[in-house]
Amino acid sequence: MPRYFIDAAVGSLRDRDDDGVVALDDTSAHEIAVATLHDLARIATAEGREAPLSVVVRTETGERLCTVSMTISTDWSSARGSAAGRVLEQVA
């Protein structure tokens, strides 16, 4: 089975995947990218930040297979304060 590399970006922070993951095919690699983006979005909303998020899937040869991206934000009520969440820098 082929190996794919899932590079993540949160705002200006970048994380290049040097290990990769083995996936059945391109569609499976895309599903992994969407799941990764979902995890990044969950963390960003807990932090209460607006952040452009993206995940780039590369093949074993370094070719870009696809990019999955979104911008997400949370507007916490000032009466409730912000939720405690992991710091985005720890993810990227």
N, C-alpha and C positions, 0 to 999 in steps of 0.2 A: 504494500500500500504506500502511496506517496506521502511525503512529509510537507507540511505547510507551515509558514511562519506568520504569526498574528501580531502585528505591530499596533500599539495603542497610542492614542494621543488624547490628552485632557487639557484643553486650552493650549498653552504653549509648551506644556510638558510632554515629552515623547518617551516611549519605551519600546525599544527594538527587541524583538524576539529572536534570540540567537539559538534557542534550543528547538523550537518548532513542535508541532504535534502531528501524529500520524492520523490521517483521515481516509475514509473509503474513497472519496472522490471530491471534485470541485464543489458539488452541492453540500456535502457534509462539512467541508471547510467553511463554506459560507454560513452554515448553521452555527458553527463554533464562533465565527466572527459576530453574528447577531447576539449570541448568548454573552459574549464578552462585552459587547456594547451595552447590553441590558445591565450587566453588573456595574459597569462604569456609571450608567445613568442612575442606578439605585444609590450609589455612593454620592454622586453629585447632588441629588435632591435632598439627601439627608444632611448634607453640608449647607444647604440653602443657597447654593451658588448657581449662577448662570454660567454654563460652560459648553463650548463646542466640543463634541466628542467624536472621535473617529477611530476606526479599526481598518487597517490595510492587511489584506491577505496576500502573501507572496508564495510562489511555488519553490520547489527545490532549486530551480535554476535562477531564482531571484526575480522572476517575472511577476508583475503585479497582476493578481487574479481579479480582485475587486476591492472596492472601498465602501464601507458602510459607515454612515455618519448621521449625526443629529445634534441639535442644540436643545438643552433642557434647562429649566429653571424652576425654583420653588420660591414662593413668596410667603414666608412665615409671618403669622400675626405677631405684632410687637408685644402684645399682651402675653403670648405664650413663650416667647424667646425662640431660639433656634435649637434644633435637635442636635444631640451629640452624635457625631459620626466620625468615621475614619477620615484622616486628612488625605486629600486627593494626591498629594505628593508621594504618599506611601504606595499608591496604586501604580502610578506612572513611572 
